[in-house]
Amino acid sequence: MIEVAAASKSFGDRHLWSDVNLTIESGEMVALVGPSGSGKSTLLNCLGLLEPLDGGRIMVGGKDITRLSPGRARRFRRDTLGYLFQNYALIESASVRQNLDVVIGVGDRFRRAAVRERQERALEAVGMAGRSATKVFTLSGGEQQRVALARLLVKQPAIILADEPTGALDDDNAAMVMQALRSFAEQGSAVVVATHSDFVKSRSDRVIDVRTLGPQAKVVEPALR
């Protein structure tokens, strides 16, 4: 469970949101919506400890992650979080397998055969079987997002943060991404998606407009799913 309490964020004189109180349950997929510049990606980055809050706290599993030391914050991101971004966030000069190796835990490094099997299952699940040696820069955008999804499948994070994950994809690849994110939620992950897409909103459990966040924060439209 993610609990945001009395959170605020500004850039200079521009206030994005203040006194935000928000709970996201494990096993739930929440869509954050709003026009460009409204702060949805910033909120996502704060949840992932990529940007600091100006005030307030973020609790995960009863612990205030905003108070973690830099080292503990890195371990939290490594062990608990998974990211899915519109630009894929892959190492383009590396192979597909090398990109999957990035999320291998310290203990897994001593179980190479089991890790390789898990990676191959993940690639098969996203339609990329047999492509582990392929360099990422040779892949299409849709194929790169599939690799990013396979990376999540290998890691199995408790929290997934996705920033416009379908924004650059065709309908088939967008549907595949959303099916995978729904599957993560159904298996117990908390999934938070920043999006402009009506399709993504329709597949989410809750839709929250970040412009309403604050003391009056409400779900401003029901998901259509």
C-alpha positions in Angstrom: 0.0 0.0 0.0 1.1 3.6 -0.8 -0.1 6.4 1.4 0.6 10.0 0.5 0.0 12.4 3.4 -0.1 16.2 3.3 2.2 16.3 0.3 3.1 19.4 -1.6 5.2 20.3 -4.6 6.2 23.6 -6.2 8.6 24.8 -8.8 9.5 28.3 -7.9 6.3 30.4 -7.5 4.3 27.7 -9.3 2.4 25.4 -7.0 1.5 22.0 -8.6 -0.4 20.6 -5.7 -0.5 20.9 -1.9 -1.9 19.0 1.1 -2.3 15.9 -1.0 -3.7 12.9 0.8 -4.0 9.7 -1.4 -4.0 6.0 -0.8 -3.2 3.4 -3.5 -3.8 -0.2 -2.5 -1.8 -3.2 -3.4 -3.5 -5.0 -6.3 -5.0 -1.7 -7.6 -4.3 0.2 -10.9 -4.7 4.0 -10.6 -4.6 6.4 -13.6 -3.3 9.9 -12.9 -4.7 12.3 -15.5 -4.6 16.0 -16.3 -3.2 18.3 -19.0 0.5 18.6 -19.7 2.1 20.6 -16.9 -0.5 19.7 -14.3 2.0 17.6 -12.2 1.0 14.0 -12.9 4.5 13.0 -14.0 6.0 15.0 -11.1 3.8 13.1 -8.6 4.9 9.8 -10.2 8.5 10.9 -9.8 8.0 11.8 -6.2 6.4 8.3 -5.6 9.6 6.8 -7.1 11.9 9.1 -5.1 13.2 10.6 -8.3 12.1 14.0 -7.1 11.7 15.3 -3.5 8.5 16.5 -2.0 8.5 20.1 -0.6 6.4 18.9 2.3 4.5 15.9 3.6 5.4 12.2 3.4 5.0 9.0 1.4 4.4 5.8 3.3 5.0 2.4 1.8 4.4 -0.7 4.0 4.1 1.6 7.0 7.6 3.2 6.4 8.1 6.9 5.4 10.2 6.5 2.3 10.8 10.3 2.0 13.1 10.0 5.1 15.3 7.2 3.6 19.1 7.9 3.3 20.4 8.0 -0.2 21.7 4.4 0.1 18.4 3.1 1.4 16.5 5.0 -1.2 18.6 3.3 -3.9 17.9 -0.1 -2.4 14.2 0.8 -2.2 14.1 1.6 -5.9 16.1 -1.5 -6.7 14.1 -4.0 -4.6 10.5 -2.5 -4.6 9.9 -0.3 -7.7 9.5 -1.0 -11.3 9.4 1.7 -14.0 7.7 1.8 -17.4 8.3 4.9 -19.5 7.2 6.3 -22.8 10.9 6.4 -23.9 11.4 2.8 -22.7 14.5 3.7 -20.5 16.6 0.9 -22.1 20.3 0.8 -22.8 20.2 1.1 -26.6 23.8 -0.1 -27.2 23.2 -3.3 -25.1 21.4 -6.5 -26.0 18.0 -7.4 -24.9 19.4 -9.9 -22.3 21.8 -7.3 -21.0 18.9 -5.0 -20.4 17.1 -7.7 -18.5 20.3 -8.3 -16.4 20.0 -4.8 -15.0 17.2 -5.9 -12.6 18.8 -9.1 -11.4 19.1 -9.0 -7.6 22.4 -9.6 -5.8 21.3 -13.1 -4.7 20.1 -14.0 -8.2 23.6 -13.6 -9.6 24.6 -16.9 -8.0 21.7 -18.7 -9.7 22.4 -17.9 -13.4 20.5 -20.9 -14.8 17.3 -20.0 -13.0 17.7 -16.4 -14.0 18.1 -17.2 -17.6 15.1 -19.4 -17.5 13.1 -16.6 -15.9 14.3 -14.1 -18.6 13.4 -16.4 -21.4 9.9 -17.0 -20.0 9.5 -13.2 -19.7 10.5 -12.6 -23.3 8.2 -15.4 -24.5 5.3 -13.8 -22.6 5.8 -10.5 -24.4 6.3 -12.0 -27.9 10.1 -11.6 -27.9 11.2 -15.2 -27.6 14.6 -15.9 -29.2 15.5 -12.2 -29.3 17.8 -12.1 -26.2 21.0 -11.4 -28.2 19.4 -8.6 -30.4 20.8 -5.1 -29.8 18.1 -2.8 -28.5 18.8 0.0 -31.0 17.7 -2.3 -33.9 14.2 -2.8 -32.4 11.0 -0.9 -33.2 9.4 1.3 -30.5 6.8 -1.4 -29.8 9.5 -4.0 -29.5 11.4 -1.9 -27.1 8.4 -1.4 -24.9 8.0 -5.2 -24.9 11.5 -5.5 -23.6 10.8 -3.0 -20.9 7.7 -5.1 -19.9 9.9 -8.2 -19.9 12.2 -6.4 -17.5 9.3 -5.9 -15.1 8.3 -9.5 -15.5 11.8 -10.6 -14.4 11.8 -8.2 -11.5 8.2 -8.7 -10.3 8.1 -5.4 -8.3 5.6 -4.6 -5.6 5.0 -1.1 -7.1 5.0 -0.2 -10.8 5.1 3.5 -11.9 4.3 4.0 -15.6 4.6 7.4 -17.3 2.6 7.5 -20.6 3.5 3.9 -21.3 1.3 3.7 -24.4 1.9 7.2 -25.7 4.1 6.2 -28.6 2.6 2.8 -29.4 0.1 1.5 -31.9 -3.2 -0.1 -30.8 -1.9 -3.7 -30.6 1.2 -2.8 -28.6 -0.9 -0.5 -26.3 -3.3 -3.3 -25.6 -0.5 -5.7 -24.8 1.0 -3.2 -22.4 -2.3 -2.6 -20.6 -3.0 -6.3 -20.4 0.4 -6.8 -18.7 -0.1 -3.9 -16.3 -3.6 -5.3 -15.3 -2.0 -8.7 -14.8 0.6 -7.1 -12.4 -2.2 -5.5 -10.4 -4.2 -8.7 -10.3 -1.1 -10.4 -8.9 -0.9 -7.8 -6.1 1.3 -5.0 -7.4 0.2 -1.4 -6.9 0.3 0.1 -10.4 0.2 3.9 -10.9 0.0 5.3 -14.5 0.3 8.9 -15.6 -1.6 9.1 -18.9 -3.7 11.1 -21.4 -5.2 8.0 -22.9 -8.9 7.2 -22.7 -8.0 3.5 -23.3 -5.7 3.5 -20.3 -8.3 5.2 -18.1 -10.9 2.6 -19.2 -8.6 -0.2 -17.9 -7.9 1.4 -14.6 -9.6 0.8 -11.2 -9.6 4.5 -10.4 -9.0 7.7 -12.4 -7.7 10.8 -10.5 -7.3 14.2 -12.0 -4.2 15.7 -10.4 -5.8 19.2 -10.7 -8.2 18.2 -7.9 -5.6 17.0 -5.5 -5.5 18.7 -2.2 -7.9 18.9 0.8 -10.8 18.2 -1.6 -9.1 15.4 -3.5 -11.6 13.0 -5.1 -11.8 10.5 -7.8 -13.2 12.7 -10.5 -14.4 10.1 -12.9 -15.0 6.4 -12.6 -13.0 3.9 -14.6 -15.0 2.4 -17.5 -13.6 -1.1 -17.0 
